[in-house]
């Protein structure tokens, strides 16, 4: 045990924070990689998501849910009104941190 921690103290688990580009990442591979991380946190900038325009909001939501299912906390940044409304209607605005 470290000289800086009392014998009864337990060190906090390491938190990993990743910035994710949903347009460029293969979600299944990322889910596998996240399984190796303790308490991963993902930051996703939704400002210029091409996949939302080409594949639709439902694709983005399904990818987010897969990532969330891996145990990751997800922060969404610059969410456009359409995605924000869909997340709200699906009750997912309480699942993801939205700014």
C-alpha positions in Angstrom: 0.0 0.0 0.0 1.2 3.5 -0.7 2.6 5.6 2.0 0.2 8.3 1.0 -3.0 6.2 1.5 -4.2 4.9 4.9 -4.3 1.1 5.0 -8.1 1.2 5.0 -8.4 3.4 1.9 -9.1 1.9 -1.5 -7.8 3.7 -4.5 -10.4 4.9 -7.0 -10.6 3.0 -10.3 -9.0 4.6 -13.3 -11.5 6.3 -15.5 -10.8 6.3 -19.3 -12.1 9.2 -21.4 -12.2 8.8 -25.1 -13.3 11.2 -27.9 -15.3 9.2 -30.5 -16.1 10.1 -34.1 -19.2 8.0 -34.9 -18.6 8.6 -38.6 -15.2 6.9 -38.5 -15.4 4.2 -35.8 -16.5 0.6 -36.2 -18.9 0.3 -33.3 -18.5 -3.4 -32.7 -14.7 -3.0 -32.5 -15.1 -0.1 -30.1 -17.5 -2.1 -27.9 -14.9 -4.9 -27.7 -12.1 -2.4 -26.8 -14.3 -0.7 -24.1 -14.8 -4.1 -22.4 -11.1 -3.9 -21.6 -11.4 -0.5 -19.9 -12.6 0.3 -16.3 -15.5 2.7 -16.3 -14.9 4.2 -19.8 -16.4 7.6 -20.7 -17.0 8.7 -24.2 -17.3 12.2 -25.6 -19.1 12.4 -28.9 -19.2 15.6 -30.8 -22.5 15.5 -32.8 -22.0 18.8 -34.6 -21.1 17.3 -38.0 -22.3 13.7 -37.9 -22.4 12.6 -41.6 -23.9 9.2 -40.6 -26.9 11.0 -39.1 -27.7 12.6 -42.5 -26.9 9.6 -44.6 -28.1 6.7 -42.4 -30.6 8.6 -40.2 -31.1 9.4 -36.6 -32.1 5.8 -35.8 -28.7 4.6 -36.9 -27.0 7.1 -34.5 -29.3 6.2 -31.7 -28.6 2.4 -32.2 -24.9 3.0 -32.2 -25.1 5.1 -29.0 -27.2 2.3 -27.3 -24.6 -0.3 -28.3 -21.8 1.8 -26.8 -23.9 2.4 -23.7 -24.6 -1.3 -23.4 -20.8 -1.9 -23.1 -20.9 0.0 -19.8 -19.6 3.3 -21.1 -20.9 6.7 -19.9 -21.6 8.8 -23.0 -21.5 12.6 -23.2 -23.0 14.1 -26.3 -21.8 17.5 -27.4 -23.4 19.9 -29.9 -26.5 17.8 -30.4 -28.8 19.1 -33.2 -32.5 19.7 -32.5 -33.6 16.6 -34.5 -31.4 14.2 -32.5 -32.2 16.0 -29.3 -35.9 15.6 -29.9 -35.6 11.9 -30.8 -33.5 11.2 -27.7 -36.2 13.0 -25.6 -39.1 11.1 -27.2 -37.3 7.8 -26.7 -36.6 8.7 -23.0 -32.9 8.5 -23.7 -32.1 12.1 -22.7 -31.7 10.8 -19.2 -29.4 8.0 -20.3 -26.9 10.2 -22.1 -25.3 13.4 -20.8 -26.3 16.0 -23.4 -24.7 19.5 -23.7 
